[in-house]
């Protein structure tokens, strides 16, 4: 038992040291190759811990090798833009001037619900309030609001802060398909949706990329031809 404890302490200390040498990024900030190395480190360390028949060196050598590989890749990326693009990839614009880029979402395998969740987590309810949303290499979404929606401190402006009721946006249509559960939740029918969209010039609901009720109670939609419109009060 003492041998197992000693091996565990040694391998744990080695893994912690290696992680410190790799940098101080959090898990959510790791690049794909860094995340792969992190997972492999834990697997390599766990095998000698569990099986005392394996020499400790069989865990130490691969761990040191991975550290060396990660260090070399980092140095190469610092000196080469091409290598950085190959290893890390490149950022993608998913929202620009309040419009969702459907092609990017499909290529990156991101659904609309995940995008809306990220927008809400950033403190915004409506995509039309966003000037630019970029999917970074580490998978995080960085958001720049439009100038009119940039947060200000009411205390500095000496303005009162009345409470304004807002609701969470509800997605009604995604890629031409109606979300019947959402309509039922809002106590609305498909006929109501058809009539509303028809009054806005939408002849076929299949032409829509998405439609939703935004935080202000208005119907907002975008067509597959990258058109957009916000109209009406719900």
BELRA-V594466 format. One line per field, one symbol per residue. ss: DSSP state (H for helix, E for strand, - for the rest). psi: psi as a letter, one per 40 degrees, with the letter a starting at -180 (. if undefined). burial: + if it has 9 or more other ideal C-beta (glycine too) atoms within 8 Angstrom, else -. A space follows every 10 residues. Layout:
ss->???
psi->???
burial->???
//
This chain:
ss->-HHHHHHHHH HHHHHHHHHH HH----HHH- -HHHHHHHHH HHHHHHHHHH ------HHHH HHHHHHHHHH HHHHHHHHH- HHHHHHHH-- -EEEEE--EE -HHHHHH--- -HHHHHHHHH H-----HHHE EEEEE----- EEEEE-HHH- ---HHHH--- ---------E EEEE--EE-H HHHHH----H HHHHHHHHH- ----HHHEEE EEE-----EE EEE----EEE E---
psi->dddddddddd dddddddddd ddifiideei iddddddddd dddddddddd hedhiddddd dddddddddd ddddddddeh ddddddddai ihhdhhfehh gddddddefh iddddddddd deeidhdeeh dhhhhideei hhhhiideeh hihdddefii gihhhiihhh hdhhfehhgd dddddefiid ddddddddde ehdheeehdi iihaeeeihh ihieffiiih iih.
burial->---+--++-+ ++-++--++- -+-------+ +-+++-++-+ ++-++-+++- ---+-+-+++ -+++-++-++ +-+--++--- --+++-++-- -+++++-+++ ++-++--+-- -+--++-+++ ---+++++++ ++++++---- +-+-++--+- ---+------ --------++ ++++-+-++- -++--+---- -+++-+++-+ -+--+-++++ +++++--+++ ++++---+-- ----
//
